[in-house]
Amino acid sequence: MTIAPSGEQFELTLGDQRAVVTEVGAGLRAYSAGGRELVDGYAADELADSGRGQLLLPWPNRIRDGVYRFKGVNYRLPLNEPERGNAIHGLTRWSSWTVVERAADRVVLEYLLHPQPGYPFLLELQVEYTLAPAGLTVRTTARNAGRDPCPYGAGAHPYLTVGPGGVDQAVLRIPAATMLKSDDRGIPVGAVRVEGARDFRRPRPIGTVQLDHCFTELDRGVDGLARVELDDTTLWADERYPYLMVFTGDSLPEGARRSVAVEPMTCAPNAFASGDGLVVLEPGEEHAAAWGITPHAAG
């Protein structure tokens, strides 16, 4: 029997919707509705490249030099982005998760993150993927199962597909008033109000604009959800996700500007070091956050 690089595949279906969740990393490999692919994922016999569909736990994005200080103690994480000297996207992306509940339109996976060098904390992690008439919902829960407080952040890395005109002609709306400025290592160095080429508060074509930016101060509906619109697809995030990374994929080796990553994050890049949006979980405390994708035809 051939084992897929992303492990066992868990297919969810509801009406004309189909999603595929993977054992490795509990990621979203595929999602379609009405015969149209909504996420730019990867094949079952391929490795997830450039973070495609992966969960980012227990921190999203980067930590400069892999170094942070928490409760008076200095920690150093492995540098898995060596070309920039950063620790990136957490510790669970390449681990096998365990299915604990499964139905035709729903799957729940769990993972126990054991203490290790650089992150000597014990976390019980769970993710639930559910299809409903309005689209896909992804709910991530973390519980501090250890004896001491621990730093925590969560994120996800879906790439949304664009129409036949490609990224340049795709119409984008980002409901954000502020954007983080970053250095050449992807580490925030300040915040500015969105303006000019990177102001997407009103829907407009992306054009030649290159995005690899973290947006915050999100405008939300009466339901508390922030919504990013890309052509005929909406990605929403609840109030536990105050940051959105938007990336037009210009630097990707497997194909530049073929899709747009919209990444909900509970904290800013480098939050373990800066504290910007960092969640501190006390022993026994839980943190839950939800995001999802809505095809306009379904919404």
C-alpha positions in Angstrom: 0.0 0.0 0.0 1.3 3.4 -1.0 1.2 6.0 1.8 0.5 9.6 0.7 3.1 12.2 1.8 0.3 13.9 3.7 -0.9 10.7 5.2 -4.5 9.5 5.3 -7.0 11.6 3.4 -10.4 12.5 4.9 -12.9 13.5 2.3 -15.9 15.6 3.4 -19.0 16.1 1.2 -22.2 18.0 1.3 -24.3 18.7 -1.8 -21.9 20.0 -4.4 -19.2 20.8 -1.8 -16.1 18.6 -1.3 -13.2 19.1 1.1 -10.1 17.0 1.8 -8.4 17.1 5.1 -5.0 15.4 5.7 -3.7 13.3 8.6 -0.3 15.1 8.4 -0.7 18.5 10.0 -4.5 18.3 9.9 -4.4 20.6 6.9 -6.9 21.5 4.2 -5.6 19.9 1.0 -8.6 20.7 -1.3 -12.0 22.4 -1.2 -14.5 22.9 -4.0 -18.1 23.9 -4.5 -20.2 23.7 -7.6 -17.4 22.0 -9.4 -15.1 25.0 -8.9 -11.9 24.7 -6.9 -11.9 27.4 -4.1 -8.4 26.6 -2.6 -5.2 26.2 -4.5 -4.0 23.1 -2.8 -1.9 20.1 -3.9 -2.3 16.6 -5.1 -2.6 13.5 -2.9 0.8 12.3 -4.0 2.5 15.6 -3.4 4.1 17.3 -0.4 2.4 20.5 0.9 4.6 23.3 -0.5 4.7 26.9 0.7 2.4 26.2 3.6 -0.6 25.2 1.4 -3.6 24.6 3.6 -1.5 24.0 6.7 -2.4 24.9 10.3 0.2 27.1 12.1 0.5 26.0 15.7 1.5 27.0 18.4 2.5 30.2 16.5 1.8 31.5 13.0 4.4 33.2 10.7 7.9 34.0 12.0 9.9 34.4 15.2 13.1 36.4 14.6 16.2 34.2 15.2 13.8 31.7 16.9 14.4 33.6 20.1 11.9 34.8 22.7 11.6 35.5 26.4 8.6 34.3 28.4 8.0 34.7 32.1 11.6 35.7 32.7 13.1 32.7 30.8 14.9 32.8 27.4 14.0 30.2 24.8 15.5 29.3 21.4 13.5 27.4 18.7 15.0 25.5 15.7 15.4 27.7 12.6 13.3 26.1 9.9 13.5 29.2 7.7 17.4 29.3 7.6 17.7 31.6 4.7 16.1 34.4 6.8 17.2 33.1 10.2 13.6 32.6 11.5 11.5 29.9 13.2 8.4 29.8 11.1 4.8 28.4 11.3 4.9 26.4 14.5 5.6 22.8 15.4 2.7 20.7 14.1 2.7 21.0 10.3 4.5 17.7 9.7 3.1 15.6 12.5 0.4 13.0 12.3 -2.9 14.0 13.9 -5.5 11.5 15.2 -9.2 11.4 14.0 -11.6 11.4 17.0 -14.9 12.1 15.2 -15.9 11.7 11.6 -19.1 12.1 9.6 -19.8 12.6 5.9 -19.6 16.4 6.3 -17.4 16.7 9.4 -14.1 15.6 10.8 -12.4 16.3 14.1 -8.6 15.7 14.6 -6.5 16.0 17.7 -2.8 16.3 18.5 -0.9 16.3 21.8 2.1 18.7 21.5 4.6 17.5 24.0 7.2 19.7 25.7 10.4 20.1 23.7 13.5 22.3 23.4 12.4 25.8 22.7 8.8 25.1 23.6 8.7 23.2 26.9 4.9 23.4 27.2 2.1 20.8 26.9 -0.8 21.6 24.6 -3.9 19.6 23.7 -4.8 20.7 20.2 -8.0 20.0 18.2 -9.3 21.1 14.8 -12.8 20.6 13.5 -13.7 20.9 9.8 -17.4 21.2 9.0 -19.3 21.6 5.7 -22.7 23.4 5.9 -24.9 25.0 3.2 -23.1 28.3 3.6 -19.6 26.8 3.2 -16.7 25.4 5.2 -15.9 26.2 8.9 -12.6 25.5 10.6 -12.5 25.7 14.3 -9.2 25.3 16.2 -9.0 24.7 20.0 -6.0 24.6 22.2 -5.9 23.7 25.9 -2.9 24.2 28.2 -2.5 20.7 29.7 0.7 21.6 31.6 1.4 23.0 35.0 2.7 26.4 33.9 1.4 29.3 31.7 2.4 29.0 28.0 2.6 31.3 25.0 0.3 30.5 22.2 -0.8 31.6 18.7 -2.8 30.1 15.9 -3.0 30.6 12.2 -4.0 28.9 8.9 -2.5 29.1 5.4 -5.1 28.5 2.7 -4.5 29.8 -0.8 -7.6 31.0 -2.5 -8.0 30.4 -6.3 -8.5 33.2 -8.7 -10.3 33.4 -12.1 -8.8 32.8 -15.5 -7.4 36.4 -15.6 -5.0 35.4 -12.8 -4.0 37.4 -9.7 -3.7 40.7 -11.6 -7.4 40.7 -12.6 -8.7 39.2 -9.4 -10.9 41.6 -7.4 -9.9 41.8 -3.8 -11.4 43.4 -0.7 -9.5 43.5 2.7 -11.5 45.2 5.5 -8.4 46.5 7.3 -7.4 50.0 8.4 -3.8 49.2 9.4 -0.9 47.3 7.9 2.3 46.1 9.5 5.6 47.1 7.9 8.2 44.4 7.9 11.9 44.2 7.3 13.6 41.9 4.8 13.3 39.0 7.1 9.5 39.3 7.3 9.6 40.7 10.9 7.3 43.7 11.7 9.0 47.0 12.5 5.9 49.2 12.8 2.4 49.8 11.7 0.9 52.3 9.2 -2.5 53.2 8.0 -3.4 51.5 4.7 -3.3 53.9 1.8 -2.6 54.0 -1.9 -1.7 50.7 -3.7 -2.3 48.5 -0.6 -5.6 50.0 0.4 -8.2 47.3 -0.5 -11.0 48.5 1.8 -13.1 48.9 -1.4 -13.1 46.0 -3.8 -10.7 46.5 -6.8 -8.5 44.5 -9.1 -5.1 43.6 -7.5 -3.3 44.7 -10.7 0.5 44.5 -10.3 0.5 45.1 -6.5 2.6 42.6 -4.6 1.3 41.7 -1.2 3.1 39.8 1.6 1.6 41.9 4.4 -0.1 41.5 7.7 -3.3 43.6 8.0 -5.1 44.4 11.3 -7.7 46.8 12.7 -10.3 44.7 10.9 -13.8 46.0 10.1 -16.3 43.4 11.2 -20.0 42.8 10.6 -22.6 42.7 13.3 -21.9 39.0 13.6 -18.3 39.8 14.6 -16.8 38.4 11.5 -14.2 40.0 9.3 -14.5 39.1 5.6 -11.9 39.1 2.9 -13.5 38.9 -0.6 -11.6 37.5 -3.6 -13.6 37.3 -6.8 -16.5 34.9 -6.0 -15.1 33.6 -2.7 -15.1 35.0 0.8 -12.8 34.0 3.7 -14.2 35.0 7.1 -12.5 35.1 10.5 -14.0 35.5 13.9 -12.9 38.0 16.6 -10.2 35.6 17.9 -8.4 36.3 14.6 -7.5 40.0 14.7 -4.7 39.7 12.1 -4.8 38.6 8.4 -1.7 37.9 6.3 -2.3 38.4 2.6 0.2 37.0 0.1 0.1 37.2 -3.7 2.7 34.5 -4.0 5.3 36.5 -6.0 8.3 34.6 -4.6 6.9 31.0 -4.8 9.2 28.6 -6.6 6.3 26.4 -7.7 4.5 29.2 -9.5 4.3 33.0 -8.8 1.0 34.8 -8.5 -1.2 31.8 -9.3 -3.4 32.3 -6.2 -3.7 34.5 -3.1 -3.0 33.2 0.4 -5.3 34.7 3.0 -4.1 33.7 6.4 -6.1 34.3 9.6 -3.8 34.7 12.6 -4.5 35.2 16.3 -1.3 37.2 16.7 1.1 39.2 14.7 4.3 37.8 13.2 7.1 37.6 15.9 4.5 37.8 18.6 6.4 35.4 20.9 9.1 38.1 21.0 7.1 41.3 20.7 3.9 40.3 22.6 1.8 41.8 19.8 -1.5 39.8 20.1 0.2 37.0 22.0 -2.2 34.6 23.9 -1.1 33.4 27.3 -2.8 30.2 28.3 -3.0 29.5 32.0 -3.0 25.8 33.1 -6.2 24.3 32.1 -7.3 27.3 30.0 -8.6 26.9 26.5 -8.5 29.1 23.4 -10.9 28.5 20.4 -11.0 30.4 17.1 -12.9 29.9 13.9 -12.5 30.9 10.3 -14.1 29.6 7.1 -14.7 29.9 3.4 -18.0 30.8 1.8 -18.6 30.5 -2.0 -20.8 33.5 -2.9 -23.3 31.2 -4.5 -23.7 29.5 -1.2 -23.8 32.6 1.0 
